[in-house]
Amino acid sequence: MAAQPAALDVITMGRCSIDLYGQQIGSRLEDIGSFAKSVGGSPTNIAIGTARLGLRSGLITRVGDEQMGRFVLEQMGREGVSTRGIKTDPARLTSLVLLAVESDKAFPLIFYRDNCADSALCEDDVNEDFIRDAGALLVTGTHFAREVNDKAQRKAMAIAKKHGRRIIIDIDYRPNLWGLAGHGAGEERYIKSDKVTAHLQSILADCDLIVGTEEEVHIAGGTENTLEALRAIRRISKGVIVLKRGPMGCVVYPNDIPAKLEDGIVGKGFPIEVYNVLGAGDAFMSGFLRGWLKNEPYEICATWANACGAFAVSRLLCSPEYVTWEELQYFLKNGSPHKALRKDETLNHIHHATTRRTQWPKLLAFAIDHRKQLEEMADAAGAPRERIAPFKRLAMQALGKVADGKPGFGTLLDDTYGREAMFDAAKLGLWVGRPLEKPGSRPLEFEHTQDVGSRLVDWPVDHCIKCLAFYHPDDPPELKQQQLAKYRQLYEAARKVGRELLIEIIAGKNGSLDRHTIARAMQEIYDLGIKPDWWKLEPQAEPAAWDEIGKTIDRNDPHCRGIVLLGLDAPEEELAKGFAAVAEKRHVKGFAVGRTIFSEAARGWFAGTLDDSKAVSMMADKFGKLVRIWNDARTA
């Protein structure tokens, strides 16, 4: 049957797990105190890796009907992987993998796969239309170890062959998942088994691309002589064979096996420091497929594969730290001064910016992270400060009425009085920014503790750090250095724990503003290597100032999410003028306004002249009006 155009480039099939990676490097698994969570399992990793490299990928697997299964589905959606082939199993749990980095050569891991969801993947889960919609199907060796999975993968291969699709096998040999070693031997990569060899050889004839390490080629070929194993595979299959050789890169054999291993086709290698080898093969496969499925020369396929593998072994986690297409292209063009690629700030920034969880083309935020101002209002009304926290929850009700489930809405909330309001914000699906500055401090100080790294650990992963500095580029040098040092400390902490950062600058209270003032302040921050995800800036008296600000962003960080305008308790009419002034400025994505919205309601509510309902209604009206003014200005 003639092949029809495909909607997807590749579908991967097989294992899917939650990876829990020990965060204490150089520690036994017995001694790990905390773990980082990510989506894992070889075919799942490859689906993410190929999607990040610009391929249209899909996945066939099963997950549990529980929080971890939903995490997999949500993450695959965020990565752009088609979830049509993922079945939710009501009777089984999503599998788990626990791993530690004990040294650069020891990576003990435990597979929790006793009757897990993906182990029940069966023929009924294989949809012919879905497979026909892809140009290629990737199966994995380990998922042939159970009879029910074996039948499912063979059915998928038969469908792919029927429709003229290419078939790829990652030999993916895990002896303990074939029942050849105990639960504690997850790190074991090779145990000789004639039974496994015969099983794999019954599959290879139908494969167009066969990829494996030397140990995996040994098990597939039935001999521990690598050249003889390659020749044994060639006698069975006409497919392209790719031999992965760890730090030596890889060799591609599209035709006959030569007299020497090195006489195949090789790509460029990348000598780097090994940090964690787990998942490197899946990153390698992703890079190779990006070339192979786009019909690139084998040398290019191998080079991209080697580079993707280099990134993976230099970082801790698997799929979350796989390289993106933009990151890969930058690395191939510019290289890196670091053998430990995780220490390269430029690459890390590109990675961070191109793997953000949610896109925010517009951000309209009700800012109610105020502490000092609300304390003053409560004190003036004779109300106890304990009333501030409930008032912030009323503000979330008002915000919810305006947002009404639509995207592009957010809030600024603090730890001091806004904890319960944050729970409300989460239910509303809002963007949340949280302040770290001590209110009114100049020079900048952090609130509660100066050890911001430890404070950020318990924040939700999608909460954005917000930090305000009263910073003017004409401040005395000593003051500027104090404030810039705090920002650098904060930026390093934010990157370390994977949180986004919003930097707010208010310069007008400590000096005059001209068209260059804010742009100069931003440049001084950029000069320290600080690249915030967001800027929060005051309205500018000179329209040309926005052009200078935009040029500064474009020059230093094209990946910046953008700017939100702050309000400074300005009257609604003044804010409307400010909104109109930036209506055509592409970097300005919205506003984060507070006192203009809540001041009147707060004073009345604290004084007892407004009940909850009226306070909510008043704030919703004011916020809703600002939203309409913003949208109307942009439409006009």
C-alpha atoms as one frame of an Amber mdcrd trajectory, in Angstrom:
protein
   0.000   0.000   0.000   1.341   3.437  -0.917   2.215   5.589   2.061   0.021
   8.630   2.657   1.275  11.941   4.105   1.635  11.717   7.877   0.291  14.119
  10.493   3.020  13.070  12.941   6.691  12.368  12.349   7.041   9.579  14.884
   5.101   7.620  17.495   6.996   5.973  20.329   5.619   3.027  22.266   6.241
   1.326  25.599   7.368   2.282  29.067   6.156   5.367  30.904   7.135   6.176
  34.470   7.613   8.890  37.019  11.347   9.352  37.605  12.391  10.374  41.114
  16.022  11.471  40.997  17.987  11.966  44.195  19.090  15.575  44.569  22.069
  14.846  46.820  24.912  14.078  44.405  27.530  11.602  45.579  25.122   9.856
  47.921  23.936   6.279  48.174  20.297   5.737  47.281  19.811   4.648  50.894
  20.842   8.121  52.061  18.926  10.348  49.619  16.848  12.955  51.425  14.880
  14.548  48.552  13.990  13.719  44.984  13.245  15.684  41.813  10.214  14.430
  39.889   9.949  14.132  36.122   8.328  12.071  33.380  10.459   9.092  32.350
  10.597   5.744  30.592  12.628   5.356  27.403   9.903   5.843  24.744   8.304
   8.623  26.769  11.637  10.388  27.031  12.143  10.032  23.275   8.695  11.434
  22.540   9.603  14.538  24.576  13.128  14.729  23.189  11.959  14.630  19.569
   9.200  17.164  20.228  11.737  19.569  21.692  13.787  19.204  18.529  10.861
  20.188  16.337   9.431  16.799  15.360   5.721  16.054  15.674   5.656  13.136
  18.071   3.100  10.926  19.775   3.155   8.223  22.442   1.414   4.876  22.977
   1.431   3.789  26.609  -0.701   3.482  29.735  -0.800   5.577  32.890  -2.704
   5.204  36.140  -5.942   6.969  36.946  -4.264   9.058  39.636  -2.236  12.206
  40.141   0.967  10.842  38.589  -0.884   9.642  35.525  -2.475  13.045  35.143
   0.936  14.652  35.550   2.201  12.573  32.616  -0.735  13.623  30.435  -0.360
  17.277  31.368   3.395  17.288  30.824   3.122  15.573  27.455   0.597  18.214
  26.463   2.971  20.978  27.570   5.746  19.390  25.508   3.577  19.237  22.396
   3.397  15.418  22.308   0.157  13.896  21.020  -1.619  12.044  23.834  -4.109
  10.205  21.598  -2.338   6.927  22.245  -2.091   7.230  26.037  -4.677   5.103
  27.839  -5.695   5.677  31.444  -5.772   2.417  33.406  -8.342   2.476  36.238
  -6.867  -0.592  37.961  -3.115   0.055  37.974  -0.693   2.734  39.130   1.779
   4.678  37.022   5.210   3.096  37.433   8.046   4.742  39.366  11.827   4.784
  39.076  14.112   5.892  41.927  17.698   6.836  41.140  20.790   8.239  42.837
  24.027   9.639  41.398  26.534   7.888  43.656  29.544   8.771  41.476  30.319
   9.466  37.827  30.216   5.713  37.243  27.591   4.476  39.714  23.893   5.236
  39.317  21.869   2.832  41.476  18.198   2.718  40.553  15.077   0.796  41.463
  12.172   0.111  39.093   8.748   0.024  40.759   6.913  -1.883  38.028   4.891
  -4.538  39.850   1.648  -4.704  37.838   2.037  -1.067  36.788  -0.100   0.635
  34.163   2.293   0.522  31.201   3.017  -3.170  31.799  -0.635  -3.836  30.905
  -0.358  -2.194  27.473  -2.168  -4.610  25.170  -3.291  -5.097  21.576  -6.585
  -3.314  22.226  -4.613  -0.153  23.051  -3.138  -0.047  19.531  -5.182   2.174
  17.227  -4.553   1.682  13.519  -5.612   5.205  12.568  -3.174   6.713  15.055
  -0.217   4.692  13.766  -1.152   5.408  10.161  -1.000   9.130  11.044   2.739
   8.920  11.763   5.707   8.585   9.454   7.506   6.206  11.794   6.944   3.927
  14.791   9.529   3.412  17.527   9.358   0.304  19.708  11.637  -0.593  22.620
  13.294  -3.890  23.429  12.311  -3.989  27.079   8.622  -3.848  26.225   8.918
  -7.185  24.414   9.769  -8.878  27.737   6.108  -9.417  28.736   3.798 -11.390
  26.490   0.959  -8.869  26.565   3.288  -5.995  25.668   5.048  -8.109  23.054
   1.774  -8.709  21.243   0.873  -5.039  21.403   4.174  -3.902  19.906   4.097
  -6.577  17.192   0.577  -5.471  16.240   1.740  -1.865  16.043   4.697  -2.895
  13.863   2.426  -4.841  11.523   0.165  -1.817  11.104   3.131   0.463  10.473
   4.498  -1.920   7.854   1.084  -2.233   6.200   0.905   1.534   5.742   4.484
   1.949   4.574   5.725   3.571   7.766   9.301   3.220   8.980   9.988   1.090
  12.059  12.666   1.894  14.639  13.818  -0.232  17.548  15.746   1.003  20.549
  17.155  -2.258  21.906  16.884  -0.733  25.410  18.151  -3.794  27.305  17.382
  -3.877  31.026  18.226  -7.394  32.290  16.196  -7.106  35.482  13.079  -6.167
  33.492  13.543  -9.416  31.563  13.604 -11.248  34.897  17.346 -11.927  34.745
  18.330  -9.952  37.863  16.796  -8.838  41.149  15.003  -5.595  41.984  18.200
  -4.035  43.306  20.052  -4.603  40.008  18.368  -1.882  37.998  21.776  -0.445
  37.135  22.898  -3.723  35.505  23.203  -3.265  31.720  24.220  -6.694  30.427
  23.537 -10.321  31.307  23.963 -12.906  28.545  20.715 -14.683  27.664  20.079
 -16.879  24.604  16.356 -16.550  25.252  16.447 -12.738  25.066  18.678 -12.878
  21.982  16.269 -15.183  20.158  13.338 -13.002  21.168  14.962  -9.814  19.869
  16.133 -11.454  16.651  12.542 -12.373  15.828  11.817  -8.631  15.640  14.822
  -7.142  13.860  13.952  -8.182  10.300  11.067  -5.692  10.232  13.106  -2.748
  11.547  14.425   0.062   9.356  16.605   1.532  12.119  18.237  -0.413  14.956
  19.949   1.525  17.754  21.855   0.175  20.737  24.934   0.367  22.930  27.693
  -2.214  22.545  26.099  -4.318  25.325  22.700  -4.050  23.619  24.202  -5.029
  20.267  25.784  -8.008  22.029  22.430  -9.235  23.347  20.742  -8.677  19.984
  23.560 -10.330  18.037  24.098 -13.195  20.465  27.841 -12.693  20.952  30.101
 -10.457  23.017  32.302  -9.747  20.024  30.893  -6.463  18.806  31.790  -6.893
  15.116  30.363 -10.396  15.056  27.213  -9.182  16.813  26.778  -6.443  14.197
  27.198  -8.975  11.409  24.664 -11.284  13.035  22.155  -8.415  13.122  22.966
  -7.580   9.476  22.225 -11.152   8.411  18.744 -10.719   9.895  17.939  -7.115
   8.966  18.676  -4.676   6.150  17.958  -1.764   8.494  20.415   0.975   9.396
  22.358   0.013  12.528  23.593   2.672  14.956  26.174   1.592  17.518  26.335
   3.881  20.567  29.816   3.985  22.109  29.383   6.315  25.072  32.067   9.017
  25.225  33.386   7.833  21.822  30.151   8.904  20.145  28.513   6.528  17.697
  29.046   4.699  14.419  26.392   4.278  11.720  26.263   1.216   9.456  23.738
   1.727   6.656  24.992  -1.241   4.608  27.590  -3.992   5.090  29.529  -4.187
   8.361  33.176  -3.188   7.753  36.331  -4.891   9.018  36.757  -2.330  11.796
  34.113  -0.706  13.993  35.478   2.745  13.245  35.083   2.301   9.483  31.379
   3.071   9.632  29.970   6.586   9.403  30.801   8.768  12.396  29.692  12.210
  13.500  31.383  14.909  15.514  32.015  14.069  19.166  31.688  16.358  22.169
  33.981  15.690  25.153  32.146  16.752  28.309  32.016  15.944  32.004  29.784
  12.993  32.871  27.274  13.865  35.585  24.499  11.289  35.064  24.356   8.816
  32.178  20.737   7.790  32.762  18.536   8.974  29.923  21.471   9.879  27.689
  20.534   7.156  25.213  17.028   8.545  24.852  18.412  12.021  24.221  20.821
  10.485  21.691  17.954   8.740  19.906  15.970  11.984  19.816  18.844  13.786
  18.107  19.414  10.992  15.608  15.734  10.841  14.718  15.612  14.616  14.194
  18.092  14.101  11.397  17.048  10.684  10.098  13.348  11.476   9.805  14.213
  14.707   7.987  16.507  12.782   5.581  19.717  14.464   6.724  23.088  12.803
   5.934  24.154  10.173   8.446  27.094  12.300   9.585  24.640  15.054  10.566
  22.291  12.589  12.290  25.206  11.209  14.304  26.510  14.657  15.218  23.116
  15.816  16.467  22.695  12.564  18.388  26.102  12.919  20.035  25.387  16.526
  21.005  22.007  15.659  22.515  23.600  12.837  24.479  26.321  15.200  25.705
  23.723  17.574  27.121  21.933  14.707  28.862  24.996  13.273  30.616  26.007
  16.743  31.795  22.692  17.335  33.603  20.863  15.520  36.387  17.366  14.797
  35.115  16.208  13.095  31.935  13.374  14.608  29.903  13.124  18.013  31.676
  16.735  18.760  30.780  16.773  17.436  27.225  17.998  19.989  24.747  15.647
  22.106  22.604  16.213  22.794  18.915  17.285  26.396  19.512  19.622  25.337
  22.308  21.146  22.621  20.128  21.719  24.978  17.200  23.381  27.540  19.462
  25.692  24.870  20.895  26.642  23.473  17.493  27.485  26.960  16.248  29.186
  28.382  19.335  30.237  25.445  21.500  30.736  26.033  25.212  33.696  27.002
  27.407  32.410  24.492  29.992  32.834  20.736  29.856  30.080  20.640  32.480
  27.377  22.058  30.212  25.027  22.591  33.163  27.383  25.420  34.236  27.016
  27.344  30.965  24.719  30.283  31.792  23.981  31.113  28.161  22.875  27.574
  27.341  20.966  27.340  30.607  19.086  30.524  29.810  18.114  29.342  26.334
  16.983  26.049  27.857  14.998  27.796  30.576  13.339  30.172  28.138  12.445
  27.535  25.556  10.961  25.043  28.046   8.721  27.322  30.109   5.585  25.587
  31.372   2.954  28.074  30.181   2.859  30.780  27.542   1.507  34.189  28.586
   0.982  36.381  25.512  -1.114  38.637  27.766  -0.986  39.134  31.545  -3.590
  41.240  33.343  -2.862  41.036  37.053  -4.600  42.256  40.190  -1.660  43.101
  42.452  -2.447  42.622  46.111   0.950  41.690  47.493   0.940  44.937  49.490
   1.834  44.544  53.154   2.847  47.956  54.460   0.021  49.861  52.716  -2.686
  47.484  53.902  -1.283  47.539  57.432  -1.558  51.339  57.386  -5.157  51.155
  56.114  -6.156  48.620  58.753  -4.459  50.628  61.511  -6.169  53.839  60.383
  -9.568  52.137  60.521  -8.859  50.592  63.927  -9.114  47.098  62.455  -6.811
  44.265  63.585  -4.148  43.329  61.054  -5.465  39.782  61.104  -8.225  41.140
  58.861  -5.774  41.695  55.998  -5.606  38.010  55.045  -9.403  37.625  54.665
  -9.495  40.821  52.608  -6.989  39.339  50.170  -9.298  36.363  49.737 -12.088
  38.780  48.823  -9.748  40.245  46.218  -9.387  36.771  44.690 -13.172  36.505
  44.506 -13.252  39.800  42.632 -10.488  38.678  40.290 -12.291  35.395  39.656
 -15.478  37.209  38.670 -13.596  39.183  36.033 -11.335  36.376  34.793 -14.197
  33.862  34.645 -11.847  31.059  33.587 -10.349  32.976  30.665  -6.559  32.828
  30.097  -4.202  35.747  30.628  -5.100  36.711  34.205  -2.884  36.768  37.257
  -2.193  38.158  40.679   0.631  39.266  42.941   0.313  37.800  46.431   2.624
  37.742  49.448   3.585  35.116  52.026   2.798  37.396  54.968  -0.946  37.824
  54.483  -1.683  36.061  51.208  -1.186  32.372  51.965  -4.856  31.379  51.881
  -5.519  33.690  48.941  -2.853  31.746  47.031  -4.907  28.583  47.469  -7.846
  30.455  45.935  -5.651  31.676  43.075  -4.567  28.106  42.315  -8.195  27.003
  41.988  -8.796  29.882  39.570  -5.839  28.867  37.384  -4.140  32.247  37.743
  -0.561  33.286  37.106   0.900  34.013  40.561   3.814  36.292  41.389   5.201
  36.449  44.925   7.320  39.277  46.362  10.618  38.685  48.125  11.646  42.262
  48.886  11.293  43.819  52.319   8.663  46.528  51.761  10.190  49.957  51.255
  13.790  48.771  51.627  16.518  50.821  49.957  19.038  49.338  49.538  17.101
  46.215  48.673  16.668  43.627  51.413  14.772  40.367  51.248  11.824  39.850
  53.560  11.990  37.266  56.387  15.426  35.854  55.424  18.359  36.724  53.202
  18.778  33.034  52.323  16.324  33.151  49.432  17.368  29.795  47.984  16.049
  27.819  50.936  12.887  29.911  50.979  12.081  29.131  47.358  12.282  25.359
  47.719   8.718  24.987  49.006   7.140  27.310  46.427   4.931  25.778  43.715
   6.914  25.340  40.507   4.716  27.741  38.533   4.898  30.637  41.015   6.990
  33.548  39.762   9.391  35.445  42.023   8.703  39.168  42.101  11.276  41.580
  43.499  11.052  45.370  43.647  14.022  47.675  43.967  13.896  51.456  44.170
  16.753  51.689  41.702  17.935  54.677  39.702  20.955  54.513  37.361  22.234
  57.782  38.855  22.240  56.409  42.408  25.576  56.505  44.278  27.844  53.642
  43.138  27.891  51.939  46.556  24.092  51.867  46.727  23.848  50.535  43.187
  26.331  47.766  43.897  24.442  46.681  47.006  21.193  46.453  45.103  22.704
  44.751  42.058  24.414  42.166  44.275  21.042  41.301  45.804  19.522  40.886
  42.359  22.376  38.624  41.269  21.936  36.511  44.396  18.233  36.229  43.677
  18.748  35.367  40.014  21.145  32.528  40.862  18.687  31.134  43.420  15.807
  31.372  40.946  17.705  29.450  38.286  18.912  26.853  40.784  15.393  25.947
  41.909  13.728  26.510  38.525  11.492  29.497  39.272  10.709  32.403  36.993
  11.718  35.917  37.999   9.972  39.270  37.638  12.089  42.330  38.371  10.263
  45.531  39.253  12.081  48.844  38.998  10.788  52.088  40.431  13.183  54.892
  39.563  10.894  57.928  39.582  10.780  58.237  43.373  14.542  58.776  43.620
  15.415  60.850  40.588  14.154  62.257  37.340  13.054  60.152  34.382  14.040
  60.798  30.794  13.833  58.598  27.716  16.994  56.674  28.707  16.618  56.299
  32.492  14.829  52.947  32.727  16.704  51.502  29.766  19.987  52.390  31.509
  18.824  50.745  34.726  17.804  47.605  32.858  21.122  47.476  31.021  23.048
  47.629  34.294  21.070  44.604  35.483  21.610  42.752  32.208  25.344  43.514
  32.422  25.522  41.266  35.493  24.172  38.345  33.483  20.693  38.691  35.032
  17.918  37.880  32.551  14.527  38.155  34.225  11.517  36.484  32.677   9.422
  39.608  33.249   9.945  43.304  33.900   7.474  45.394  35.877   7.934  49.066
  35.054   6.320  52.399  35.839   4.576  54.424  33.097   6.976  56.630  31.153
   6.549  60.382  30.702   8.252  60.272  27.303   6.792  57.834  24.740  10.276
  57.425  23.238  11.382  55.825  26.517   9.441  52.685  25.566  11.440  52.428
  22.347  14.690  52.538  24.337  13.339  49.919  26.748  12.346  47.649  23.864
  15.767  47.983  22.225  17.422  47.070  25.528  15.366  43.887  25.807  15.973
  42.895  22.183  19.706  43.487  22.539  20.105  41.487  25.734  17.358  38.870
  25.869  14.989  38.193  22.967  13.477  35.428  25.117  12.148  37.852  27.747
   8.434  37.244  28.313   7.785  40.973  28.394   6.743  43.927  30.535   3.775
  44.586  32.793   2.896  48.113  33.858   2.636  48.984  37.532   0.022  51.376
  38.868   1.503  53.325  41.820  -2.037  54.138  43.037  -2.588  56.267  39.932
  -6.145  57.377  39.095  -7.980  55.338  36.502  -7.785  58.174  33.945  -3.999
  58.312  34.280  -3.685  54.557  33.887  -5.843  54.726  30.770  -3.398  57.208
  29.242  -0.529  54.911  30.187  -2.281  51.928  28.595  -2.863  53.900  25.391
   0.783  54.973  25.278   1.985  51.358  25.112  -0.815  49.907  22.995   1.536
  49.345  20.063   4.575  48.293  22.100   5.007  44.552  21.555   7.077  44.045
  24.707   4.331  45.348  27.005   2.066  42.369  27.707  -0.231  43.756  30.387
  -0.420  45.377  33.776  -0.138  44.552  37.476  -2.198  47.163  39.296  -3.221
  47.111  42.957  -4.152  50.180  44.969  -6.146  51.755  42.138  -8.377  48.684
  42.386  -8.514  47.882  46.097  -7.828  51.084  48.094 -11.408  52.354  48.342
 -12.813  48.904  49.069 -10.144  48.186  51.685 -10.750  51.385  53.622 -14.497
  50.821  53.654 -14.236  47.148  54.550 -11.727  47.690  57.365 -13.933  50.505
  58.708 -17.014  48.283  58.593 -18.938  50.444  56.093 -18.695  47.794  53.364
 -19.655  44.140  53.726 -17.887  41.299  51.902 -20.244  41.320  48.941 -19.960
  45.046  48.325 -16.163  44.993  48.688 -15.914  42.178  46.141 -18.291  43.951
  43.784 -16.399  47.244  44.034 -13.028  45.608  43.313 -14.463  43.518  40.467
 -15.926  46.645  38.875 -12.640  48.548  39.066 -10.522  45.632  37.853 -13.000
  44.813  35.102 -12.942  48.411  33.910  -9.134  48.400  33.697  -9.280  45.160
  31.729 -11.726  46.700  29.270  -9.602  49.844  28.939  -6.525  47.697  28.277
  -8.283  45.525  25.698  -9.910  48.506  23.984  -6.547  50.286  23.704  -4.984
  47.214  22.131  -7.903  46.718  19.754  -7.802  50.357  18.676
